Structure formats: structure tokens, C-alpha cells
Amino acid sequence: MAAGLLLAGPALLAAEVALATRGGTAPPLPPDIDACVGCVGGELPLRTVWLGDSTAAGVGAASADGVVGRQVARRLGRAVEVRVLASSGDRVADVVAEQLPRVPADAQVVFLSVGANDATHLTGLDTFTSSYRELLAGVPVSACVVVLGVPDLGSAPRLAQPLRAVAGWRGRSIDRRVRQLAQDSGATFVDIAGATGPAFRRNRSLFSPDGYHPSDAGYGLWAGAVTSALGGPAAWEALGQSGPEERGASGQSGPAERGASGQSGPAERGAPGDPTPAGGRECP
């Protein structure tokens, strides 16, 4: 049905999109999202960076503490530096062009949450795949990568039919590709749709007032799915407790040493479009 609508009703879909933009509004984007969560005493924080679209940027959250990046940080049970480079409305090509170049070279964990806008704006699957591979290949080689799948777009009450059905179908298609790309690159994949979709379909309070983005409680479900995929706080206690020099001396090399030891640095991992960047990307 959804595939037929794509072929037969582009004008209808355009009208549905226009109507959807007239729905309720999300709370203003929380200011000062970047923070050092749980930073007390002399503990070195785990350096995390969030790339992606409106969900990674915190649209729908009532306060900075409700943003998914901060909620994940609190659940890791240690000091975590949260830096959010995500921007509402971005597609994967935008993330590659505008966000990826700003990722600090010393980032230890990079979270990717993008694909929903590619689904709703009908980005071609081949084009999406090429851009997402470029994104994965461009993350600093010393960082582990956490890939969040596309959420269940068919659950959003703001979208009327048939747009909701098309969005759900497209979202699942893009999500399958994201999962495969994450597996090919060795990144950790988080099944956001599978872990949270049923709850969002049952409970409208998990959405912000715009009926599309998660609320603080909705992002809490996302954060639970992320930390479950990461193995819980125990897996993260030691990571980041030493600086770059100490990591190199203890056998965990920084970007330069990794290249020297046979694991290539960012420029050597392969040209954009290569399916599998060199080196392991999976988080502890």
C-alpha cells in the first residue's frame, strides 16, 4: 500500500506534509545542552559527541536535562562530557557536510541519530547509503560509534493517513539499511523502533506537544534502549580514565599510534563509500 502511494499520490503526500506542519509545537529547543554530567572530583569525563537530526538535538524536551544525550550520560553512572552538534531537520548528507568536520579528534564515543528526515523527504536508498558510509568512515578512528536506528515514524499522531503509513514504511526501509551499515562497520546498533515503538503507539504522553518528537519521558525510553545496548554502567567505568598519553603508553593507542600499528588513521581508513572502515568501532 505505502509503495503504491509513493507512485500514485505525490500531490496528496505533499498536502499531508503541509497539514502536518500546522500541528502543535514542541517546546523551545533547550539552551546550553552541552554539559559535563556527573563531573565531580578529579574523575576524567568520558567525551561523547552527538550527531544527527532533531532527536539528537533535543527537540521536544522540556529542558536540557530531558535531552537524550544527557539522559544517556546520567545512566552511565560516571562523569560524561556531552557535546551536541546535531541540528533539527538535517539529513545524513547534511550531517556529513556540516557536523562531521566539527567532531573533536579526541572524542571517545560518537552517537549517530539520523535518517528520519531522509525517510520523510524520500532520499533515494543508494544516495542515503553512500552518505551514511561516508559518515561512518569520517568519525575519528579512536572513537567507538553508537548508531541509533530510525524511530517508528508510523507511531506519530501528528501525521495523518496516508502520510503516517508512508512514513512508517519508509522509516523501516531506512532503518534496515542503517542496521546493516552499522553491522558492516562494527559499530554498536541501537534498535530504537523495536525497543520503543510499541510504547509510543500505546502512550501519547511519550510525545511532546507537537505529536511528533519525543517528550522527556519519551527520550527516557530512548536512553534506556541506548544504555541497554551498551551493556550498562559497569562496561564504562574504566573507559576514559587515562589521558591520550597514558592510553598510548598502556597499549591503547591514540589516532597517530593506531596508524603506526597497522590500524589506519581517519585519512587512511578508505575512501568515502567503502563499506567497512578499518578498525573496530564497537563500544565496550
C-alpha positions as CSV (number, residue, x, y, z in Angstrom):
1,M,0.0,0.0,0.0
2,A,2.7,2.5,1.0
3,A,4.8,1.8,-2.1
4,G,1.7,2.4,-4.2
5,L,1.0,5.7,-2.5
6,L,4.5,6.9,-3.3
7,L,3.9,6.2,-7.0
8,A,0.3,7.4,-7.3
9,G,-0.1,10.2,-4.9
10,P,2.9,12.7,-4.6
11,A,0.5,15.7,-4.6
12,L,-1.6,14.1,-1.9
13,L,1.5,13.4,0.2
14,A,2.7,17.0,-0.3
15,A,-0.6,18.2,1.0
16,E,-0.4,15.9,4.0
17,V,3.1,17.1,4.8
18,A,1.8,20.7,4.7
19,L,-1.0,19.9,7.1
20,A,1.3,18.1,9.4
21,T,3.4,21.2,9.8
22,R,0.4,23.1,11.2
23,G,0.1,20.8,14.2
24,G,1.1,21.6,17.8
25,T,4.5,22.9,18.5
26,A,7.3,21.4,20.6
27,P,8.8,23.3,23.5
28,P,11.6,25.7,22.5
29,L,14.9,23.9,22.0
30,P,16.6,23.8,25.4
31,P,19.6,26.1,25.7
32,D,23.0,25.0,26.9
33,I,22.6,21.3,26.1
34,D,26.3,20.7,26.3
35,A,27.4,19.8,29.8
36,C,29.6,17.7,31.9
37,V,27.2,15.3,33.6
38,G,28.3,13.8,37.0
39,C,31.6,15.7,36.9
40,V,32.8,15.8,40.5
41,G,36.2,15.5,42.0
42,G,39.1,14.5,39.7
43,E,37.4,11.9,37.6
44,L,38.2,12.4,33.9
45,P,34.9,12.5,31.9
46,L,34.0,10.2,29.1
47,R,34.0,12.5,26.0
48,T,30.8,12.0,24.0
49,V,29.5,13.7,20.8
50,W,26.0,13.5,19.4
51,L,25.5,13.9,15.6
52,G,22.2,13.8,13.8
53,D,18.8,15.4,13.5
54,S,16.1,16.9,15.8
55,T,16.0,13.9,18.1
56,A,19.7,14.1,18.9
57,A,19.4,17.9,19.2
58,G,16.7,17.6,21.8
59,V,13.6,18.9,20.0
60,G,10.6,18.0,22.2
61,A,12.5,18.0,25.5
62,A,11.1,20.5,28.1
63,S,14.6,21.1,29.5
64,A,18.2,20.4,28.8
65,D,18.1,17.5,31.3
66,G,15.4,15.8,29.2
67,V,17.6,15.7,26.1
68,V,18.5,12.1,25.1
69,G,22.3,12.8,25.3
70,R,22.1,13.9,28.9
71,Q,19.7,11.1,29.9
72,V,22.1,8.6,28.5
73,A,25.0,10.2,30.3
74,R,23.2,10.0,33.7
75,R,22.6,6.3,33.2
76,L,26.2,5.5,32.5
77,G,26.9,6.2,36.2
78,R,30.1,8.1,35.7
79,A,31.4,11.5,34.6
80,V,30.4,12.2,31.0
81,E,31.0,15.2,28.8
82,V,28.1,15.7,26.5
83,R,28.6,17.7,23.3
84,V,25.7,18.0,20.9
85,L,26.4,19.0,17.3
86,A,23.1,17.7,15.9
87,S,20.7,20.1,14.1
88,S,16.9,19.8,13.6
89,G,15.9,19.0,10.0
90,D,19.3,17.6,9.0
91,R,19.5,14.6,6.7
92,V,22.6,12.3,6.6
93,A,24.2,14.4,3.8
94,D,23.9,17.5,6.0
95,V,25.5,15.7,8.9
96,V,28.5,14.7,6.7
97,A,28.9,18.2,5.3
98,E,28.2,20.4,8.4
99,Q,28.5,18.3,11.6
100,L,31.2,15.7,11.0
101,P,34.0,18.3,10.4
102,R,33.3,19.7,13.9
103,V,33.8,16.4,15.8
104,P,36.8,16.8,18.1
105,A,39.7,14.5,17.3
106,D,39.7,13.3,20.9
107,A,36.1,12.2,21.0
108,Q,35.8,8.8,22.7
109,V,32.1,7.9,21.9
110,V,30.2,9.3,18.9
111,F,26.4,8.8,18.8
112,L,24.7,9.0,15.4
113,S,20.9,9.6,15.2
114,V,19.9,10.5,11.7
115,G,17.7,9.1,9.0
116,A,14.1,10.1,9.8
117,N,14.3,13.2,7.6
118,D,15.7,11.1,4.8
119,A,12.7,8.8,5.2
120,T,10.1,11.6,5.1
121,H,11.9,13.5,2.3
122,L,12.2,10.4,0.2
123,T,16.0,10.4,-0.1
124,G,17.0,7.6,-2.5
125,L,18.3,4.5,-0.8
126,D,21.5,4.4,-2.8
127,T,22.2,8.1,-2.0
128,F,21.4,7.5,1.6
129,T,23.7,4.5,1.8
130,S,26.6,6.3,0.2
131,S,26.3,9.3,2.6
132,Y,25.9,7.1,5.7
133,R,29.0,5.2,4.8
134,E,30.9,8.5,4.4
135,L,29.6,9.5,7.8
136,L,30.8,6.3,9.5
137,A,34.2,6.5,7.7
138,G,34.7,10.1,8.8
139,V,34.3,9.5,12.6
140,P,37.7,9.7,14.4
141,V,39.2,6.3,14.3
142,S,39.9,6.4,18.0
143,A,36.2,6.8,18.9
144,C,33.7,4.0,19.3
145,V,30.5,4.6,17.4
146,V,26.9,4.1,18.6
147,V,24.3,4.1,15.8
148,L,20.7,4.8,16.8
149,G,18.2,3.3,14.3
150,V,15.3,5.2,12.8
151,P,12.4,5.5,15.2
152,D,8.9,4.2,14.5
153,L,7.7,7.0,12.3
154,G,4.3,5.3,11.9
155,S,3.5,5.9,15.6
156,A,3.5,9.7,15.4
157,P,-0.1,11.0,16.0
158,R,0.7,14.3,14.2
159,L,0.9,12.5,10.9
160,A,-2.4,11.8,9.3
161,Q,-3.0,8.9,6.9
162,P,-1.8,8.1,4.3
163,L,1.3,10.1,5.3
164,R,1.7,8.1,8.5
165,A,1.7,4.8,6.6
166,V,4.2,6.0,4.1
167,A,6.4,7.5,6.8
168,G,6.3,4.2,8.7
169,W,7.1,2.2,5.6
170,R,10.0,4.5,4.6
171,G,11.3,4.6,8.1
172,R,11.5,0.8,8.3
173,S,13.3,0.7,5.0
174,I,15.9,3.3,6.0
175,D,16.2,1.6,9.4
176,R,17.1,-1.8,7.9
177,R,19.8,-0.1,5.9
178,V,21.2,1.7,8.9
179,R,21.3,-1.5,10.9
180,Q,23.2,-3.3,8.1
181,L,25.7,-0.4,7.7
182,A,26.3,-0.3,11.5
183,Q,27.0,-4.1,11.5
184,D,29.3,-3.8,8.4
185,S,31.3,-1.1,10.2
186,G,31.5,-2.8,13.5
187,A,29.5,0.0,15.3
188,T,27.0,-0.7,18.1
189,F,23.5,-0.6,16.8
190,V,20.5,0.5,18.9
191,D,17.1,-0.7,17.7
192,I,15.1,2.4,18.7
193,A,12.0,1.4,16.7
194,G,11.9,-2.1,18.1
195,A,12.7,-1.1,21.7
196,T,10.4,1.9,22.0
197,G,7.9,1.9,19.1
198,P,5.2,-0.2,20.8
199,A,5.2,2.0,23.9
200,F,5.0,5.2,21.7
201,R,2.0,3.7,19.9
202,R,0.2,3.0,23.2
203,N,1.1,6.1,25.2
204,R,0.7,9.5,23.6
205,S,2.3,11.2,26.6
206,L,5.6,9.9,25.3
207,F,5.3,12.5,22.6
208,S,5.9,16.2,23.0
209,P,3.0,18.6,22.3
210,D,3.9,18.6,18.6
211,G,2.8,15.0,18.4
212,Y,5.9,14.0,16.5
213,H,9.1,14.4,18.7
214,P,9.6,12.5,22.0
215,S,8.9,14.2,25.3
216,D,11.3,14.0,28.2
217,A,9.7,10.7,29.1
218,G,9.9,9.5,25.5
219,Y,13.6,10.4,25.4
220,G,13.9,8.5,28.7
221,L,12.8,5.3,26.8
222,W,15.3,6.1,24.1
223,A,18.1,6.5,26.7
224,G,17.1,3.1,28.3
225,A,17.4,1.4,24.9
226,V,20.8,3.0,24.3
227,T,22.3,2.1,27.7
228,S,20.9,-1.5,27.4
229,A,22.7,-1.8,24.0
230,L,25.9,-0.5,25.6
231,G,25.9,-3.1,28.4
232,G,25.0,-0.8,31.3
233,P,27.3,1.3,33.6
234,A,29.8,-1.4,34.5
235,A,31.1,-1.6,31.0
236,W,32.0,2.1,31.0
237,E,33.8,2.5,34.4
238,A,37.4,2.3,33.1
239,L,37.0,3.9,29.7
240,G,38.4,7.4,29.5
241,Q,40.1,7.3,32.9
242,S,43.5,7.9,31.4
243,G,44.5,10.8,29.0
244,P,45.8,10.3,25.5
245,E,49.4,9.9,26.5
246,E,48.6,7.3,29.2
247,R,46.4,5.4,26.8
248,G,49.2,5.2,24.3
249,A,51.7,4.1,26.9
250,S,49.3,1.3,28.2
251,G,48.9,-0.1,24.7
252,Q,45.7,1.7,23.7
253,S,47.0,3.9,21.0
254,G,45.8,7.4,20.0
255,P,45.0,8.2,16.4
256,A,48.6,8.6,15.4
257,E,49.8,5.4,17.1
258,R,46.9,3.4,15.7
259,G,48.1,4.3,12.1
260,A,51.6,3.2,13.0
261,S,50.5,-0.1,14.4
262,G,48.5,-1.1,11.4
263,Q,45.2,0.5,12.2
264,S,44.8,3.4,9.9
265,G,44.0,7.0,11.0
266,P,41.0,8.9,9.6
267,A,42.6,9.7,6.3
268,E,43.7,6.1,5.7
269,R,40.6,4.2,6.5
270,G,39.5,4.2,2.9
271,A,37.7,6.5,0.5
272,P,34.2,7.6,1.3
273,G,31.8,4.9,0.2
274,D,34.0,2.0,1.3
275,P,31.6,-0.3,3.2
276,T,33.8,-1.2,6.1
277,P,36.1,1.4,7.8
278,A,39.3,-0.1,9.2
279,G,39.5,-0.8,12.9
280,G,36.8,-1.9,15.3
281,R,34.1,0.7,16.0
282,E,32.0,-1.2,18.6
283,C,31.7,0.3,22.1
284,P,32.5,-1.7,25.3
